[in-house]
Amino acid sequence: MISAYKKQLLLVLSLILVVGLLAACGKDNTGTGESTNTGASTGNEYKEKYDPPVTLTTVWGVAPEVKYKNGETIENNVATKWAKEQLGIEIKSLWSVTDTNNALATKLRLAMSSGQDMPDVLVVGNNDPQLVADLVDSGYFREAGDLFDQYANDTWKKAMELDPNVWNPYIRDGKKMGIPVLDYAYNNDYLLWIRQDWLDKLNMKAPTTIAELETVMEAFKNNNPDGLTPDKVTPLSIGFKTKLSSWMGDPSWIFGAYGAMPEQWNVGTDGNLEYGSINTGMKQGLEKLSEWSKKGFIPKEAALWDENKTAEPAVAGTAGIIPGPYWMSGWPLVDTAKNVPTAKWTPIALPKGPDGKATSHGTPFSSAVILINKDIKHPEALFTYENWMFDNFANPAKGSPLEVGMFKGYDYDVDANGNTLYQDDIPGGYINIVRYFLVRDGARIPDAQMTALLALADGKEPETKLEKDIANSFGKQTPEAAKVLMSQKDVALMNMFTGPTTPTMKSKMDYLKKIELQTFNEIIYGTKPIDAFDTFVASWNKSGGEQITKEVNEWYASVK
């Protein structure tokens, strides 16, 4: 009896061992055929829904404009409830701060210096590159590229492939230590908005070159079709209070007409990166701006004007041209008609310089980074969350359950007759629910919004969610402007240095930026001759710029 029992026991144990080995060698249920073991997640499997639920911790830097309804908070709202019900993922907050005066950065730096626990998933915006670099290098977070390769679905991977450079800021020794949060492409690429009603009254065409632009500005100022005296007209509304490259009222395209793009690192003729503000084309651009300043084509106070200030004469109806993004017809230019009912703005492509060049700064395809704690228990759950977002939320097709919106009563509603309600028509108010998600903006495919805009520009009726969002939320001329922008998309240059602040940058860059802006302002306003540019370049190189260039190119070589 005992011998038979032992034989049965050995057989059972053998079967258990075989089943265990088969399970260990099994494939995940993502359809990728890849193993799901990843160190910290050993034994955990990727699932479309977890039962029982798993937990992901995070922290929040909440923008002050974020709104709530129904007594909700950033820790407990319609999106966190959805994640638990739909995916079996419970989002728990370690802490949150209202992100004013760099409160999030301050709190994170305190956490790093005092050895506090970091969340499983941390999302930080790219607006503070040094904070991002310090977090990546802190030792709190694990390599993320291997997890992305293993768990990210095809939709997410294809979106990331649109610009592989988005990984560069987070690469250390060949390892991808953070996952870029994708954003819509071209959002702050720019064109010129011009008063079409002024052109029509003057029987002039939209300028296509810098020379033609000068002729138009001369007419706008000295033969104004609305009868404004020259001193009341701002032919070209630009500002450079703190920099020459911004998101509205931007003058950097003027330098671009001569082959330079200031305040960013561009690929030079030798294949290395060069600082755009010391390119020889800057000299011609400064000379042209100085001429325009003397003629009154640009504001006398341009050196004191920020982006919002440049919009004031445009809205008042006294400006003829303002540079800016394709979406400006919705804001602020829609308000011009309140002051001048006959005003009509039209988007035009950037004018070309004497050598046929036009150049602008490009919009990064990424707005933030996802960092993953080295001690996370369920890293695959992050991908369950984001894979769902990319497949369902990022660009819902016609007929999708999310075709009209994500959360009824928040980003859309339905009236008694079954009609969809948007924006101000939603009872209790519209809520921008993308601010509630674990990852910034939920999920965005960089070219999806522009594809929708171009479809509408060609006369398509809005059918998909993105097309409906554009039709309901953007200015009427936005699709037209997007088409103009895409006609010149190849002129945009991305800033090619996206690495951590170099050692010499930390000690010298503030001084170099100060002498740069000061010298350029003095040349534009005529208090220094154009040859002051050459003196500036020599001083820039000698005062740390040459060493910074070396350090930048060492980084560039490491990620190319």
C-alpha positions in Angstrom: 0.0 0.0 0.0 2.8 2.4 1.0 4.7 1.6 -2.2 1.7 2.2 -4.4 1.0 5.5 -2.7 4.6 6.6 -3.3 4.3 5.8 -7.0 1.1 7.9 -7.3 2.7 10.8 -5.4 5.8 10.7 -7.6 3.5 10.7 -10.7 1.5 13.7 -9.4 4.7 15.6 -8.6 6.1 14.9 -12.1 2.9 16.2 -13.7 3.0 19.4 -11.6 6.6 19.9 -12.6 5.8 19.5 -16.3 2.9 21.9 -16.1 5.0 24.4 -14.3 7.8 24.2 -17.0 5.2 24.6 -19.7 3.7 27.6 -18.0 7.2 29.1 -17.6 7.9 28.7 -21.3 4.5 29.9 -22.4 3.7 33.0 -24.4 1.9 36.1 -23.3 -1.6 36.9 -24.4 -0.6 40.0 -26.4 -0.1 38.1 -29.6 3.5 39.1 -29.8 4.9 35.6 -28.9 7.3 37.2 -26.4 8.1 36.1 -22.9 6.6 38.4 -20.2 9.3 38.0 -17.6 11.1 41.3 -16.9 13.1 41.1 -13.7 11.0 43.1 -11.3 7.8 41.7 -12.9 8.9 38.0 -12.8 5.8 35.8 -12.6 3.4 38.7 -13.7 1.6 38.4 -17.1 0.4 41.1 -19.3 -3.4 41.1 -19.2 -6.2 43.2 -20.9 -7.9 43.3 -17.4 -6.5 42.3 -14.0 -8.7 40.4 -11.6 -8.0 40.9 -8.8 -7.0 44.5 -9.6 -3.3 45.5 -9.5 -2.1 48.9 -8.2 0.1 51.5 -9.9 1.2 54.5 -7.8 1.9 57.9 -9.2 2.1 61.6 -8.2 0.4 64.6 -9.8 1.5 68.1 -10.6 -1.9 69.6 -11.3 -2.2 72.6 -13.5 -4.2 75.3 -11.8 -6.7 75.5 -14.7 -7.7 71.8 -14.3 -11.4 71.6 -13.4 -13.5 69.0 -11.7 -17.2 68.2 -11.3 -19.3 65.9 -9.2 -17.1 66.4 -6.2 -14.1 64.7 -7.9 -10.4 65.2 -7.3 -7.2 64.3 -9.3 -6.9 61.2 -7.0 -10.5 60.1 -7.4 -12.4 60.9 -10.6 -14.1 59.4 -13.6 -10.8 58.4 -15.2 -9.4 56.6 -12.1 -12.8 54.8 -11.7 -12.7 53.8 -15.4 -9.2 52.4 -15.1 -10.2 50.1 -12.3 -13.5 49.0 -13.9 -12.2 48.6 -17.5 -8.6 47.4 -16.9 -8.4 46.2 -13.3 -5.8 48.9 -12.6 -6.1 50.9 -9.4 -4.3 54.3 -9.7 -3.1 55.4 -6.2 -1.6 58.8 -5.6 1.4 59.2 -3.2 0.8 62.9 -3.3 -0.3 65.8 -5.5 0.5 69.5 -5.8 -1.0 72.4 -7.6 1.8 73.1 -10.1 2.4 76.8 -9.7 5.8 78.3 -9.2 7.5 75.0 -10.1 5.8 73.2 -7.2 6.1 69.8 -8.8 9.8 70.2 -9.5 10.5 71.4 -6.0 8.6 68.5 -4.5 10.4 65.9 -6.7 13.8 67.4 -5.9 13.0 67.2 -2.2 11.9 63.6 -2.6 15.2 62.8 -4.4 17.4 64.5 -1.8 15.6 63.0 1.2 15.4 59.5 -0.1 11.6 59.4 -0.2 9.7 56.7 -2.1 9.1 57.4 -5.7 5.9 56.3 -7.5 5.7 53.3 -9.8 5.0 55.6 -12.7 6.2 59.2 -12.9 5.2 61.5 -15.8 7.3 64.8 -16.0 7.0 67.5 -18.7 9.9 68.4 -20.9 9.7 72.1 -20.0 12.3 71.5 -17.3 15.0 69.4 -19.0 17.4 69.6 -16.0 14.8 68.1 -13.7 14.1 65.3 -16.2 17.9 64.6 -16.5 18.3 64.6 -12.7 15.4 62.1 -12.3 16.7 59.8 -15.1 20.1 59.8 -13.4 18.8 59.5 -9.9 18.9 55.7 -9.7 15.2 55.5 -8.7 14.1 54.4 -12.2 14.7 51.4 -14.4 15.4 50.9 -18.1 12.2 51.4 -19.9 13.1 50.7 -23.5 13.2 46.9 -23.0 9.7 47.0 -21.5 8.4 49.1 -24.4 9.9 46.7 -26.9 8.2 43.8 -25.1 4.8 45.1 -24.1 3.9 48.1 -26.3 1.4 47.3 -29.0 1.8 48.1 -32.7 -0.2 51.3 -32.6 2.0 52.8 -30.0 5.2 51.6 -31.6 4.2 52.9 -35.1 3.4 56.3 -33.5 6.8 56.4 -31.8 8.6 55.5 -35.1 7.4 58.8 -36.6 10.4 60.5 -35.0 12.9 58.1 -33.4 14.8 61.2 -32.0 12.2 61.5 -29.2 14.1 58.8 -27.3 17.4 60.8 -27.3 17.0 62.8 -24.1 16.5 59.6 -22.0 19.3 57.4 -23.4 22.1 56.6 -21.0 24.9 54.2 -22.1 22.7 53.0 -24.9 19.8 52.2 -22.6 16.4 54.0 -23.0 15.7 55.1 -19.4 12.4 56.8 -20.1 9.5 56.5 -22.5 8.7 59.7 -24.5 5.1 61.0 -24.1 4.0 61.7 -27.7 2.3 65.0 -28.6 0.7 66.3 -31.7 3.2 67.3 -34.4 3.4 70.8 -35.8 1.4 72.5 -33.0 3.9 75.4 -32.7 5.3 75.4 -36.2 4.4 78.7 -37.6 3.3 80.7 -40.6 2.2 84.3 -41.2 -1.3 85.6 -40.6 -2.0 88.6 -42.8 -4.9 91.0 -43.1 -6.5 89.9 -46.3 -8.9 92.8 -46.3 -6.0 95.2 -46.4 -4.4 93.3 -49.3 -7.7 93.3 -51.2 -8.2 97.1 -50.7 -4.7 97.8 -51.8 -5.0 95.4 -54.8 -1.9 93.5 -53.6 -1.1 89.8 -53.5 0.2 87.9 -50.4 4.0 88.2 -50.3 6.1 85.1 -51.1 9.6 86.7 -50.6 11.2 89.0 -48.1 11.4 91.7 -50.8 7.6 91.4 -51.5 6.9 91.4 -47.8 8.8 94.7 -47.4 6.6 96.2 -50.2 3.4 95.1 -48.4 4.6 96.4 -45.0 5.4 99.8 -46.6 1.8 100.0 -48.0 0.2 98.8 -44.8 2.0 101.6 -42.9 2.1 104.5 -45.2 -1.0 103.9 -47.4 -3.2 102.2 -44.8 -6.5 101.0 -46.3 -8.4 101.6 -43.1 -7.1 105.2 -43.0 -4.9 104.7 -40.0 -2.0 107.1 -39.7 1.5 105.6 -40.0 2.2 106.0 -36.3 -0.9 103.9 -35.5 0.0 100.9 -37.6 2.1 97.9 -36.7 2.9 96.3 -40.1 4.6 93.3 -38.5 3.8 92.5 -34.8 6.8 90.6 -33.3 8.4 90.6 -29.9 11.7 89.3 -28.4 11.6 90.2 -24.8 13.4 87.1 -23.6 14.2 85.2 -26.8 14.0 85.3 -30.6 12.2 81.9 -30.9 8.8 81.5 -29.4 5.2 80.4 -30.2 3.6 83.7 -31.3 5.0 87.0 -32.6 8.1 85.1 -33.4 10.9 86.8 -35.5 13.2 83.7 -35.9 11.8 83.0 -39.4 13.4 86.3 -40.6 16.8 84.7 -39.8 15.6 81.5 -41.4 15.2 83.3 -44.7 19.0 83.7 -44.6 19.7 80.1 -43.5 20.0 80.5 -39.7 17.7 79.4 -36.9 18.7 81.0 -33.6 18.6 79.6 -30.0 18.7 76.0 -31.0 21.3 73.4 -32.1 21.2 72.6 -35.8 23.1 70.1 -38.0 25.9 72.1 -39.7 27.5 71.5 -43.1 30.1 69.2 -41.5 27.4 67.0 -39.9 28.1 68.2 -36.4 25.7 70.4 -34.3 26.2 74.1 -34.3 24.5 76.8 -32.2 22.1 78.6 -34.5 22.6 82.0 -33.1 26.3 82.2 -34.2 25.5 81.1 -37.8 26.6 83.7 -40.4 23.0 84.0 -41.7 22.2 85.7 -38.4 24.1 88.7 -39.5 21.9 89.3 -42.5 18.8 88.7 -40.5 19.9 91.2 -37.8 20.7 93.8 -40.6 17.2 93.3 -42.1 15.5 93.7 -38.7 17.5 96.8 -38.0 16.3 98.3 -41.4 12.7 97.4 -40.5 13.1 99.0 -37.1 14.2 102.2 -38.6 11.3 102.2 -41.0 8.8 101.5 -38.3 7.7 98.1 -39.7 8.1 96.4 -36.3 7.1 97.7 -32.9 9.3 100.3 -31.2 8.9 98.2 -28.0 9.5 94.8 -29.6 12.4 94.2 -27.2 10.0 94.5 -24.3 7.1 92.5 -25.9 6.3 88.9 -25.0 4.1 86.6 -27.0 0.8 87.8 -25.6 1.8 91.4 -26.1 2.3 90.9 -29.8 -1.3 89.8 -30.1 -2.7 93.1 -28.8 -2.3 95.2 -32.0 -3.5 92.2 -34.0 -6.7 92.0 -32.0 -7.1 95.8 -31.9 -7.0 95.8 -35.7 -3.9 97.9 -36.1 -1.4 95.2 -37.1 -1.1 93.9 -40.6 0.9 90.7 -40.0 1.6 88.4 -37.1 3.6 85.2 -37.1 2.2 82.3 -35.2 0.7 78.7 -35.3 -2.0 77.4 -37.6 -4.6 77.4 -34.8 -4.5 81.2 -34.2 -7.8 81.9 -36.1 -9.6 80.4 -33.0 -7.5 82.5 -30.6 -6.6 85.3 -30.4 -7.4 86.5 -34.0 -11.1 85.7 -33.7 -11.4 88.7 -31.5 -10.2 91.2 -34.1 -13.7 91.4 -35.7 -15.0 92.7 -32.4 -12.9 95.8 -32.9 -12.9 95.9 -36.8 -15.9 94.0 -38.2 -14.4 94.0 -41.7 -11.1 92.5 -40.7 -10.2 89.2 -42.3 -7.0 87.3 -41.5 -5.5 84.8 -43.9 -2.7 82.3 -43.3 0.3 82.4 -45.8 3.5 80.5 -46.1 6.7 82.0 -44.7 8.4 84.3 -47.3 11.7 83.2 -48.8 15.0 85.0 -48.6 17.2 86.1 -51.5 18.5 82.6 -52.0 15.1 81.0 -52.0 15.4 79.8 -48.4 12.7 79.7 -45.7 13.3 78.1 -42.3 11.4 77.9 -39.1 11.8 76.1 -35.8 10.0 72.7 -35.5 7.7 71.5 -32.8 9.0 68.4 -30.8 6.9 65.3 -31.2 7.2 64.7 -27.5 6.0 66.8 -24.5 7.0 64.7 -21.5 8.5 61.4 -20.3 7.3 58.3 -18.4 9.7 57.1 -15.8 9.2 53.6 -14.3 10.3 52.8 -10.8 13.1 50.1 -10.5 11.0 48.4 -7.8 7.7 48.4 -9.6 5.8 45.2 -9.1 3.6 45.3 -12.2 5.4 47.3 -15.0 3.3 45.4 -17.6 0.1 47.1 -16.2 1.3 50.5 -17.5 1.3 49.0 -21.0 -2.1 47.5 -20.5 -3.3 51.0 -19.7 -1.4 52.8 -22.6 -2.0 50.1 -25.2 -5.7 50.5 -24.6 -5.4 54.3 -24.9 -3.5 54.1 -28.2 -5.9 51.6 -29.7 -9.1 53.2 -28.5 -8.6 56.8 -27.4 -5.8 58.3 -29.5 -7.7 58.3 -32.8 -11.2 56.6 -32.6 -12.6 55.8 -36.1 -16.1 56.4 -37.2 -18.4 53.9 -35.5 -16.0 53.5 -32.5 -17.6 53.5 -29.0 -15.5 56.6 -28.4 -16.5 58.3 -31.6 -18.3 61.1 -29.7 -16.2 61.1 -26.5 -14.8 59.2 -23.6 -17.0 60.1 -20.6 -20.6 61.2 -21.0 -21.3 64.3 -19.0 -17.6 65.3 -19.1 -16.2 65.7 -22.6 -19.5 65.2 -24.3 -23.2 64.6 -23.5 -26.4 63.7 -25.3 -29.7 65.6 -25.2 -33.2 64.2 -25.0 -33.3 63.9 -28.8 -30.1 61.9 -29.1 -28.0 64.8 -30.3 -24.4 65.0 -29.2 -23.5 68.0 -27.1 -20.0 69.5 -26.9 -18.1 72.3 -25.1 -20.4 74.9 -23.5 -23.6 72.9 -24.3 -22.6 70.1 -21.8 -24.8 70.4 -18.7 -22.5 71.4 -15.8 -19.7 72.4 -18.1 -17.1 70.7 -20.4 -14.2 68.9 -18.7 -10.9 68.4 -20.4 -10.6 64.9 -19.2 -7.1 64.3 -20.8 -5.7 65.9 -17.6 -7.1 63.1 -15.5 -5.2 60.2 -17.1 -2.2 58.4 -15.7 -0.1 59.6 -18.7 -0.2 63.1 -19.9 -3.0 63.7 -22.5 -3.9 60.1 -22.5 -2.4 59.1 -25.8 -1.5 61.1 -28.9 -0.4 59.9 -32.3 1.8 62.8 -33.6 0.4 63.1 -37.1 -3.2 62.1 -36.4 -4.5 65.6 -35.7 -2.9 67.1 -38.8 -4.3 64.3 -40.9 -7.8 65.1 -39.7 -7.2 68.8 -40.3 -6.1 68.2 -43.9 -9.1 66.0 -44.5 -11.4 68.8 -43.4 -9.5 71.3 -45.5 -10.3 69.2 -48.5 -14.0 69.5 -47.8 -14.6 66.2 -45.8 -17.5 66.3 -43.4 -16.3 65.6 -39.8 -16.8 61.9 -39.0 -14.0 60.7 -36.7 -13.6 62.0 -33.1 -10.6 64.1 -34.0 -12.4 65.6 -36.9 -15.4 66.4 -34.7 -13.1 67.9 -32.0 -11.5 70.2 -34.6 -14.9 71.2 -36.0 -16.3 72.0 -32.6 -13.2 73.5 -30.8 -11.0 75.2 -33.4 -11.4 78.4 -35.4 -13.0 78.0 -38.8 -9.8 78.8 -40.7 -7.7 76.2 -38.8 -8.0 73.5 -41.5 -7.0 76.0 -44.2 -4.1 77.2 -42.2 -3.0 73.6 -41.5 -2.9 73.0 -45.3 -0.7 76.1 -45.8 1.6 74.9 -43.0 2.0 71.5 -44.5 2.8 73.0 -47.9 6.1 74.2 -46.2 6.6 71.5 -43.6 10.1 70.7 -44.8 11.4 74.1 -43.8 11.0 73.3 -40.0 14.2 72.5 -38.1 14.0 70.6 -34.9 16.4 71.5 -32.1 18.8 68.5 -32.4 20.3 68.8 -28.9 17.9 67.3 -26.4 20.3 65.9 -24.0 21.0 66.8 -20.3 22.6 70.2 -19.5 26.3 69.9 -20.1 28.8 70.8 -17.4 29.8 74.1 -19.2 26.2 75.0 -19.9 25.5 74.9 -16.2 28.2 77.5 -15.5 28.3 79.6 -18.7 25.0 79.4 -20.6 23.1 82.0 -18.7 25.9 84.5 -19.4 26.1 83.6 -23.0 22.3 84.0 -23.5 22.5 87.4 -21.8 25.2 88.8 -24.1 23.4 87.2 -27.1 20.1 89.0 -26.5 21.8 92.2 -25.5 24.0 92.3 -28.6 21.1 91.4 -31.0 18.9 94.1 -29.4 21.6 96.7 -29.8 22.1 95.8 -33.4 18.4 95.8 -34.2 17.9 99.2 -32.6 21.0 100.7 -34.2 23.0 101.4 -31.0 25.7 99.1 -32.3 26.9 98.5 -35.9 26.2 95.2 -37.7 29.9 94.2 -37.2 29.1 93.8 -33.5 27.8 90.4 -34.5 31.3 89.2 -35.3 32.6 90.5 -32.0 29.7 88.6 -30.2 30.6 85.3 -32.0 34.2 85.6 -31.0 33.2 86.4 -27.4 30.6 83.6 -27.3 33.2 81.0 -28.4 35.9 82.3 -26.0 33.5 82.6 -23.0 32.5 78.9 -23.0 30.6 78.5 -26.2 33.4 76.5 -27.9 33.6 74.1 -25.0 29.8 73.8 -24.9 29.8 72.9 -28.6 32.3 70.2 -28.0 30.2 68.8 -25.1 27.0 68.9 -27.2 28.6 67.0 -30.1 30.0 64.4 -27.7 26.4 63.8 -26.6 25.2 63.8 -30.2 27.7 61.2 -31.2 26.5 59.0 -28.4 22.9 58.9 -29.6 23.3 59.1 -33.4 
